[in-house]
Amino acid sequence: MLKQKLQTHQIILLVMSGIVFIMGIMLIIAPAAIYPDPSKGFQVMRSMELGSAFNIVVKPDQNDISKNTSEFLAWWSPGQYLVPYFFKLIFGVNTGQASSIVTLLFSLSGIFGFYYFFKKAGFTPMISALSVLFIIIQLSFSTPYVFYNGGEVLLFGYTGWFLYGCIAFEKVSWKLAVFIFVAGIIGFICKSSFLWMLAAGCCFLWFRLSLGTKAISGWIKNGLWIGIPAILSLLTISHFYLSKGGNPSTVHGSIKLAWETFGFPLASPILTAFSIDDLTNGLLFHDDPPMFTYFWGVVIVLVCAILSILLIWFIVKKVPYKNYVLLLLVFYVVMVLFFGQSFLRQANISYEARHLRLIGLIVAPGIIYLISGLQTGYKYLFYFVCFVIAYSSYKYFVPSYFQNKNTSAHGYSGIAQLFIDQPSLNYIRNLDRQNTNAIFVVTSPDLSLEIEHNRTITVDEIGPDVAIDYEDYVYKGHAGPLYIVLPSDYIGPKSTIMRKCFPGYKGFKMTMLSNSYILWEAK
């Protein structure tokens, strides 16, 4: 009997999966660079490999560098290094290759997770497949293939299945309670910001399973079935993790109400679904030179907020799938309230659309559904927008990948090193092999991952104003050879300041490692 021909949506899924698989194999061959946050996690992993307890980073004590101090790193969720650590142990690969495997598997998991969530929410297989295609052309999907971003890619691979579970349950039961408890812990392990998503998921479940119930007792009963396991999950996370160290929720400033405070989260559907924040190098927060001034960035955000509200309104009005509409509304409202109050308190959360990405993912099938009902001219306009986004992603990924592969330095970790060149890294690694009691001082946390046999200190870069708080930089005492690795533009006052931060050492000697990097050493 002839096999049934593949349907169009199946072909789309196969092609997407094939492209992502090829990108993943390329990434394993030439691993990406790394964001600072995961590199801090990998420092914890390195400490654990050397015998320290779970999630404990061991580093030289500022008051006496001949001794070590231990810190429970609660600032970031542990999944960003624990999952790669698992693959390091299983396959015996280096850190870069392990993070590449994570990126590949969680990208594929996200593709199918969101596809099945969209289908479960009521959309046709074709719209569901096109929605996933709309998602993977975004710049945010390409990012972990250039910079391993830890929790971001883990969360993408997980949240589609979590949302599928929220849609799948039809009544309260012990199975639902177990799902909420376990989902909260696993989601937090992926990324700590999942906690607001858990809250939104619980609110959605409570509304969906209680609507039509006239008796208040029914609402209370459902609330207990849903709320108790969620609270238990939060208490477990707090007791075993968050309470053991500082985290973003413990640091905030004074109240600051500005247009962008609530405008930025309100604008999230447009900012994230159409990669606007990424395409403009960040409207309000950026590492690269901004495309717009802060004033015009705020103006664009407010315009996107208005357009986002209109988009949500049209989806609510036009899309007939009640569970999807309710879920979108609940997650949007909870997200705006959570990030709005965080920005209001000036919590340690940047104005980056990546924090709000889930809304852009959820809204994708709603956008495709609306576009499918428009006239041909509007459809072609949408196709053009998609082409611009896809081409921008291509232009971002391809040159960056080959720069990581052919230009960036590579060492013990396998990670593409952007803040050192190969000759300098070779020299440092040779010093590392020659010593066992030395201390290496670096200004980039990912560079410390190249040190196998000695301890490291990572200090913040000194800004152009050449002003620092010495209490944050000074390390007292003496403990074997000291090697300070710095960019060559530190020659002058910055180098002097850096050497003064180690008062236990005298007689520094400078070596030009290359045209771009220098080494100060003292024994």
Beta strands, then each sheet from edge to edge (+ up, - down):
strand 1: 33-34
strand 2: 56-61
strand 3: 64-72
strand 4: 147-148
strand 5: 439-442
strand 6: 455-458
strand 7: 482-487
strand 8: 509-512
strand 9: 517-522
sheet 1: 1+ 4+
sheet 2: 2+ 3-
sheet 3: 6+ 5+ 7+ 9- 8+
end
